[in-house]
Amino acid sequence: MNIKSAAANELHLTGKFTSAIEYARHLHIERRKGSGIPYMAHLLGVAALVMGEAGHELFPVTEDMVVAALLHDAVEDHGGTPRLHDIEANFGANVARMVAGLSDTFSEDSSHKESWLDRKQSYLHRLRDEPADVRLISAADKLNNARAMLEDYRVIGPEVWKRFKRGRGDQLWYFDELVKVFRSFGESRIVDELERVVAELRRMSNSEPS
């Protein structure tokens, strides 16, 4: 990338970014599954991965993408479609578009979502038609999740699967299917790392009964 194109692709953060952090902080007061870690650690981790791709993608990484990364679970976990409308009112249609593309349910009641398999299959199907910005944020989200699983597996072993609605086989299946979709669009540093982390998680847990 030459100097001129690099300058054109520079990522600039404004008050919109800090407003999104505050919005997410007030919304996500929960902890990550089975841990005492604030959920914000995940959201900030995904946003950091997205920011880290500035200058490494064929398209600009924008502040709206970073904001969408911070808010990517808001619709799934805190209010469904009405929450999406609120995000649009506060952060604009472009952020809302990306958050919608990153959501696997639009149910207002997070305790009454569609079945796990239905949500994941539907998400995989939709992901194939999502634009590059949504796919990048999605890959960053899945990488952050996979890294957390691997780190926890190193500490507590198979007990980690009990934190989720589905166990080892389904979790690894979902990661594999996501990688296939991401790979169909070409090379990506984040997808490379996701594939490596999932392979290590599979290797470490291979001795478990199927």
N, C-alpha and C positions, 0 to 999 in steps of 0.2 A: 504494500500500500504506500503510495507516495505521500509527501507532506501535505499537499493540497487536499487529497481525499481524506487523509487522517484528520485534518482540521475540520472538515465538513462533517465527520462522524463523531466529533467530540460530544461526550455526554455532559449536559449541564443540569444541575439540580437546583430547584427553586423552592419557594414556600409551599408549593403543591406537594413536594416530597415530605416535608416535615408535617404538613397537615394530614397526609396519609398515615404517617407513623402514629400521630395522635388518635386518628380515627380507629386504627387497628388496635392501639393500646387500650382504648376504652371498650372495644368490642370483644377482644380475645383475652378474657381474664382467666381462661382455663389453663391447665397444664398439659404437656404432651402426654400421650397415652402411657400409663404405667410409670410415670416419673414425676419428679417435682420440678421439672424444667418448665419455665414459662413458655407458653405457646409462641410468644413473640420471638423467641430464639429461632424457631422454624421460619417464620415470616421474614425476619431480617436476614437469615441465612439464604433463603431463596432470592431475595432482593440483591444480596451481595453477589451471588453467582451470576445473576443477570447483568449487573453492573460490570462484573469482571469480563464480560464478553464484548464490551465496547471496543471497537477496532479490530475484533477477531471474526466478525460476521460480515456477510456480503451486504448487509443492510444496517442502517444506523440503530443502535440501542438507545432508546429515548427515555425521557423522564416518565412518560405515560406507561411505558413497559415496567419500569421500576415500581411505580405506584400500583399497577395491576398485580405485580408480584407480591407486594405487601398485603393486598386485599384479595388474593386469589381464593382464600377459603371462606370469605365473609358470607357469600351467598349460600354455600353448602351448609355451613354450620350455624349461621345467625340470621335467618329470616327469609331465605329463598327469594322469590321474585320481588317482593316489596323492598328487600335489602338492595337488590340490583338497581331498582329505580332510585333509591337514596344515593347509591354510589354515583349514578349518572348525574343526579342533581348536584352533588358535591364535587365530582372530579371529571365530569364530561362524558360524552357519548363514546369516545375512543377507549377510555379506561373501562367503561361498562361493557363494551364489546369484548374486550380481552378477558375480563373477569367472567363473563358469560361463557366464553369458550373454554375456560379453565374449570368450570363447575360441572360436576357429574350429577347434580340434582338441583331442582329449583323449589323443593318442598319448603313451605314456611316452617314446618315443625321438624326439627332435625332428628327427633326420635321416631318419626314416621316416614323415613325415606323408602325409596324403592329397594328391592333386594340388592345385596352387594354385587352379585353376578350381573344382574340386569344393568346396574349403574356402570359397571366397568366395561361391559360389552358395548353399551351405548356410547360411552366416552371414547373408546377406541375407534368406533365407527366415525364419530364426529371429528375426531382429531385428524383423520386423514384429509379432511376438507378445510381445516383451519389454516390461516395464514402463518407465515414464518414467525411473527412476533409471538403469537400464542404458543406455537410449538416450542420455541426457545424457553419461555417461562415454564411451560409444562415439564420440559426436560430438566430444568433447574429444580423444580419442585420434587420430581421423582428422584433425582440425585440426592437431594438433601434427605429425603425419606430413607433411601437405601443406605446412605452413610450412617444415619441414626440407628437403623436396624442392625447393621454390621457392628457398630461400636457396642451396642447393647448385647448382641450375641456373644461378643468376646468376654463380656462380664457375667451374663446370666444364662448363656446357652439357650436351649430349646424353650425355656420359659418365655422368651421374647414373643413367641407366636401367640401366646395366650392374651396378649394385649390387643389383638386384632380380631375382627369378625371372622376371618378365615386364616387357616394355618399356613405352614411352609409351602405346600404344593401350590396353593392358589396364589399366594403372594409372589412366588417366583414365576409362576405362569404369567401373572399380570405384568411384572417387570419385563419379561421376555417379549410379550406382545407389544408393549410400549416401545421397546428398543427397535423392533421390526418396523413399526410405523415411523419412528424418527429416522431410522437408517434409510428408508425408502426415499428420503429427500436429500440424501448426500451426507457428506462428512460434517462432523461437529465435535468440538472438543468436549463439550458437556456430555454428549451421548457416548463418546469414547470412555469417559470416566464412569458414567453410569454402567456401561457394560462391564467394565473392570470390577466395580464394586459388587455388582450382582453375581458375577462369576466367583468372587471371593466368598460371598455369603453362601452361595451354593456349595462351594468346596468345603467350607467349614462345617456345614450342616449335613453333609452327605451321609454321615454315619447314622443319622436319625432314621427310624422306621418310616417307610413311605405311607 
